[in-house]
Amino acid sequence: MENIALIGIDLGKNSFHVHCQDRHGKAVYRKKFTRPKLIEFLATCPATTIAMEACGGSHFMARKLTELGHIFRDITPSGLQDWRMAMSRFIIEFSDWLDGHF
């Protein structure tokens, strides 16, 4: 987990999809978590940048992440419009989006 440079999180009501990348943009970890398990996972990760869509749920998560020492970056919903059209290909699309924007 030491080589994680960026974490992207897709927020949902009950589950959260996580995509972790190293400094070269290579995917190092992908998994689906429930809220309590996500907080446990992020508590074990070294401080890094975490990106997620700006919404009410992201602001709650931002407070939790800041307490854990992470840097929160919100993504405007309009920035994800193209990505939403390919929701069934979440991992590939979100990974490509992160590569191009961070």
RAVENKA-V419867 format. One record per pair of residues at least 4 apart in sequence whose ideal C-beta (glycine too) atoms are under 7 Angstrom apart, sorted by sequence separation. I is the first residue (numbers start at 1). GAP is how many residues later the second one is. D is the distance in whole Angstrom. If there is no record, write none. Layout:
i/gap/d
I/GAP/D
I/GAP/D
This chain:
i/gap/d
12/4/6
21/4/6
22/4/5
33/4/4
34/4/7
35/4/7
36/4/7
37/4/6
38/4/6
39/4/6
40/4/7
41/4/7
54/4/6
57/4/6
58/4/6
59/4/7
60/4/7
61/4/6
62/4/6
63/4/7
64/4/7
66/4/7
75/4/5
80/4/6
89/4/5
90/4/6
91/4/6
92/4/6
93/4/6
94/4/6
95/4/7
96/4/7
97/4/6
98/4/6
11/5/6
21/5/6
33/5/4
53/5/6
65/5/4
75/5/6
10/6/7
21/6/6
22/6/5
52/6/5
66/6/6
9/7/6
10/7/4
21/7/6
65/7/5
86/7/5
19/8/6
20/8/5
33/8/6
9/9/6
20/9/4
52/9/7
62/10/4
83/10/5
7/11/6
8/11/4
19/11/5
83/11/6
18/12/7
7/13/5
18/13/5
83/14/5
6/15/5
17/15/5
18/15/6
50/15/6
4/16/5
5/16/6
58/16/6
5/17/5
15/17/5
16/17/5
4/18/7
5/18/4
15/18/7
3/19/5
15/19/6
16/19/7
14/20/7
50/20/5
54/20/4
50/21/7
54/21/6
16/22/5
47/22/4
48/22/6
49/22/5
50/22/6
51/22/4
52/22/7
53/22/5
54/22/6
42/23/6
47/23/6
50/23/7
52/23/7
54/23/7
4/24/6
49/24/6
51/24/6
53/24/6
3/25/6
4/25/7
39/25/6
43/25/6
42/26/6
53/27/6
42/28/7
4/41/6
7/41/6
9/41/6
11/41/6
6/42/7
11/42/6
1/43/7
5/43/6
6/43/5
7/43/5
8/43/5
9/43/4
1/44/5
2/44/6
4/44/5
11/44/7
1/45/7
6/45/7
11/46/5
11/47/6
51/47/7
11/50/7
51/51/7
30/61/6
27/68/6
19/72/6
17/73/6
25/74/5
19/75/6
19/76/6
21/77/6
10/80/6
10/84/6
8/86/6
8/90/5
6/92/6
6/96/6
